[in-house]
């Protein structure tokens, strides 16, 4: 295994995840604010799961996102 390539590939994956996840969160929050299902002062509970089946990796992180 080439450590440099491995590290770059992980970083590419995480960058892609971060960019797309942020975009999806922003879109759904705006929709939810517009339709009134959430308020501008909400704190959203968030959870992300990372799974790599071949190596039996299951990693979960959770936190909150404040809207105001």
Backbone as a chain_set.jsonl record, in Angstrom:
{"seq": "XXXXXXXXXXXXXXXXXXXXXXXXXXXXXXXXXXXXXXXXXXXXXXXXXXXXXXXXXXXXXXXXXXXX", "coords": {"N": [[0.845, -1.179, 0.0], [0.544, 2.177, -0.837], [1.268, 4.798, 1.116], [1.032, 7.576, 0.711], [-0.693, 7.82, -1.532], [-2.918, 6.479, -0.496], [-3.601, 8.173, 1.681], [-4.227, 10.542, 0.258], [-6.445, 9.66, -1.227], [-8.292, 9.115, 0.799], [-8.613, 11.709, 1.789], [-9.721, 12.947, -0.492], [-12.17, 11.612, -0.679], [-13.364, 12.38, 1.793], [-13.44, 15.163, 1.466], [-15.209, 15.386, -0.704], [-17.481, 14.252, 0.481], [-17.921, 16.131, 2.549], [-18.446, 18.521, 1.11], [-20.708, 17.831, -0.465], [-22.49, 16.986, 1.527], [-22.807, 19.332, 3.053], [-24.047, 20.975, 1.165], [-26.474, 19.579, 0.735], [-27.583, 19.682, 3.318], [-27.894, 22.467, 3.648], [-29.761, 22.985, 1.595], [-32.044, 21.458, 2.409], [-32.569, 22.621, 4.908], [-33.235, 25.25, 4.181], [-35.562, 24.705, 2.661], [-37.161, 23.605, 4.687], [-37.369, 25.754, 6.447], [-38.813, 27.487, 4.819], [-41.25, 26.097, 4.443], [-42.166, 26.075, 6.978], [-41.692, 24.001, 8.751], [-39.534, 23.978, 10.435], [-38.025, 26.335, 12.724], [-36.279, 29.508, 12.733], [-34.607, 29.683, 14.946], [-33.856, 27.187, 15.704], [-32.105, 24.276, 16.938], [-30.487, 21.803, 15.379], [-30.325, 18.307, 15.553], [-27.76, 16.214, 14.49], [-26.41, 13.494, 12.605], [-23.915, 11.357, 11.378], [-22.934, 8.583, 9.475], [-20.305, 6.419, 8.77], [-19.472, 3.861, 6.706], [-17.589, 1.088, 5.794], [-17.855, -1.672, 4.271], [-16.211, -3.847, 3.447], [-14.017, -3.869, 5.163], [-15.22, -3.98, 7.546], [-15.857, -1.567, 8.924], [-17.537, 0.668, 10.901], [-18.441, 3.748, 11.66], [-19.676, 6.29, 13.648], [-20.717, 9.612, 13.999], [-22.025, 12.287, 15.921], [-23.831, 15.317, 16.499], [-24.689, 18.787, 16.808], [-26.389, 21.367, 14.964], [-26.599, 24.728, 14.979], [-28.985, 27.102, 14.031], [-29.171, 29.789, 14.393]], "CA": [[0.0, 0.0, 0.0], [1.268, 3.441, -0.901], [0.683, 5.656, 2.15], [0.698, 8.89, 0.157], [-1.896, 7.642, -2.347], [-3.988, 6.123, 0.437], [-3.977, 9.387, 2.394], [-4.88, 11.441, -0.698], [-7.755, 9.099, -1.563], [-9.167, 9.36, 1.949], [-8.904, 13.147, 1.804], [-10.641, 13.229, -1.599], [-13.49, 11.12, -0.279], [-13.905, 13.215, 2.864], [-13.741, 16.476, 0.894], [-16.438, 15.219, -1.476], [-18.568, 14.08, 1.446], [-18.16, 17.401, 3.229], [-19.053, 19.48, 0.185], [-22.066, 17.409, -0.834], [-23.322, 16.97, 2.733], [-23.143, 20.713, 3.39], [-25.015, 21.435, 0.17], [-27.761, 18.933, 1.013], [-28.099, 20.23, 4.577], [-28.353, 23.836, 3.382], [-30.972, 22.919, 0.779], [-33.172, 20.976, 3.212], [-32.874, 23.606, 5.946], [-33.971, 26.338, 3.522], [-36.908, 24.195, 2.36], [-37.888, 23.429, 5.945], [-37.704, 27.093, 6.932], [-39.86, 28.021, 3.935], [-42.556, 25.456, 4.659], [-42.538, 26.247, 8.379], [-41.502, 22.803, 9.582], [-38.559, 24.341, 11.466], [-37.932, 27.77, 12.986], [-34.936, 30.053, 12.556], [-33.794, 29.571, 16.155], [-33.73, 25.755, 16.037], [-30.838, 23.554, 16.999], [-30.761, 20.522, 14.73], [-29.495, 17.15, 15.894], [-27.218, 15.658, 13.252], [-25.687, 12.233, 12.76], [-23.318, 10.852, 10.142], [-22.414, 7.224, 9.601], [-19.33, 6.01, 7.766], [-19.409, 2.4, 6.652], [-16.793, 0.425, 4.761], [-18.219, -3.061, 4.514], [-15.133, -4.809, 3.205], [-13.123, -3.933, 6.325], [-16.085, -3.979, 8.722], [-15.744, -0.295, 9.634], [-18.769, 1.416, 11.142], [-18.077, 4.882, 12.51], [-20.799, 7.223, 13.748], [-20.507, 10.843, 14.748], [-23.256, 13.045, 16.082], [-23.638, 16.658, 17.028], [-25.796, 19.704, 16.59], [-26.192, 22.513, 14.082], [-27.419, 25.868, 15.393], [-29.382, 27.916, 12.889], [-29.075, 31.205, 14.704]], "C": [[0.891, 1.242, 0.0], [0.588, 4.427, 0.049], [0.232, 7.006, 1.603], [-0.595, 8.814, -0.66], [-3.102, 7.363, -1.454], [-4.517, 7.364, 1.155], [-4.71, 10.363, 1.48], [-6.279, 10.958, -1.056], [-8.756, 9.293, -0.426], [-9.575, 10.825, 1.982], [-9.873, 13.54, 0.696], [-12.06, 12.799, -1.24], [-14.123, 12.038, 0.758], [-14.248, 14.62, 2.378], [-15.051, 16.415, 0.115], [-17.64, 15.058, -0.547], [-18.926, 15.407, 2.1], [-18.882, 18.406, 2.355], [-20.488, 19.092, -0.127], [-22.994, 17.397, 0.379], [-23.735, 18.389, 3.113], [-24.205, 21.253, 2.443], [-26.408, 20.863, 0.441], [-28.396, 19.469, 2.297], [-28.662, 21.63, 4.343], [-29.667, 23.839, 2.607], [-32.184, 22.515, 1.62], [-33.545, 21.955, 4.327], [-33.66, 24.764, 5.339], [-35.407, 25.92, 3.191], [-37.76, 24.11, 3.628], [-38.249, 24.762, 6.59], [-38.857, 27.677, 6.124], [-41.223, 27.409, 4.212], [-42.999, 25.484, 6.128], [-42.332, 25.04, 9.27], [-40.383, 22.964, 10.616], [-38.557, 25.86, 11.601], [-36.479, 28.209, 12.904], [-34.041, 29.919, 13.779], [-33.578, 28.119, 16.595], [-32.267, 25.334, 16.192], [-31.143, 22.162, 16.468], [-29.793, 19.452, 15.216], [-29.032, 16.531, 14.583], [-26.4, 14.406, 13.562], [-25.134, 11.83, 11.398], [-22.733, 9.473, 10.424], [-21.468, 6.935, 8.447], [-19.224, 4.493, 7.829], [-18.521, 1.966, 5.497], [-16.949, -1.067, 5.024], [-17.067, -4.042, 4.432], [-14.181, -4.946, 4.39], [-13.898, -3.847, 7.648], [-15.903, -2.729, 9.588], [-17.116, 0.359, 9.705], [-18.429, 2.507, 12.142], [-19.208, 5.896, 12.477], [-20.366, 8.449, 14.533], [-21.845, 11.566, 14.846], [-22.927, 14.39, 16.704], [-24.874, 17.488, 16.794], [-25.385, 20.792, 15.613], [-27.155, 23.597, 14.549], [-27.74, 26.699, 14.16], [-29.236, 29.406, 13.15], [-28.152, 31.421, 15.88]], "O": [[1.864, 1.329, 0.749], [-0.546, 4.841, -0.193], [-0.821, 7.517, 1.984], [-1.486, 9.648, -0.497], [-4.172, 7.944, -1.639], [-5.727, 7.58, 1.228], [-5.712, 10.952, 1.886], [-7.2, 11.765, -1.176], [-9.924, 9.598, -0.663], [-10.748, 11.144, 2.182], [-10.753, 14.373, 0.911], [-13.023, 13.53, -1.47], [-15.281, 12.431, 0.62], [-15.234, 15.206, 2.824], [-15.904, 17.291, 0.258], [-18.689, 15.661, -0.77], [-20.101, 15.763, 2.192], [-19.82, 19.067, 2.801], [-21.387, 19.93, -0.061], [-24.164, 17.76, 0.263], [-24.894, 18.623, 3.458], [-25.153, 21.911, 2.874], [-27.402, 21.587, 0.381], [-29.606, 19.685, 2.352], [-29.768, 21.943, 4.784], [-30.579, 24.604, 2.923], [-33.231, 23.158, 1.55], [-34.724, 22.096, 4.652], [-34.648, 25.212, 5.921], [-36.35, 26.681, 3.41], [-38.929, 24.496, 3.633], [-39.307, 24.892, 7.207], [-39.768, 28.289, 6.682], [-42.235, 28.109, 4.218], [-44.068, 24.982, 6.473], [-42.752, 25.048, 10.427], [-40.293, 22.181, 11.561], [-39.022, 26.578, 10.716], [-35.564, 27.391, 12.995], [-32.821, 30.033, 13.656], [-33.167, 27.861, 17.726], [-31.348, 25.95, 15.652], [-31.957, 21.434, 17.036], [-28.584, 19.676, 15.28], [-29.832, 16.346, 13.665], [-25.79, 14.279, 14.624], [-25.819, 11.953, 10.383], [-22.124, 9.234, 11.467], [-21.797, 7.179, 7.287], [-18.925, 3.921, 8.876], [-18.684, 2.422, 4.365], [-16.274, -1.643, 5.876], [-16.958, -4.958, 5.248], [-13.603, -6.012, 4.604], [-13.315, -3.668, 8.717], [-15.807, -2.813, 10.813], [-17.769, 0.573, 8.684], [-18.164, 2.237, 13.314], [-19.648, 6.311, 11.405], [-19.735, 8.346, 15.585], [-22.688, 11.462, 13.954], [-21.89, 14.57, 17.344], [-25.97, 16.96, 16.604], [-24.204, 21.098, 15.453], [-28.372, 23.414, 14.521], [-26.863, 26.967, 13.34], [-29.183, 30.197, 12.209], [-27.94, 32.56, 16.298]]}, "num_chains": 1, "name": "protein.A"}
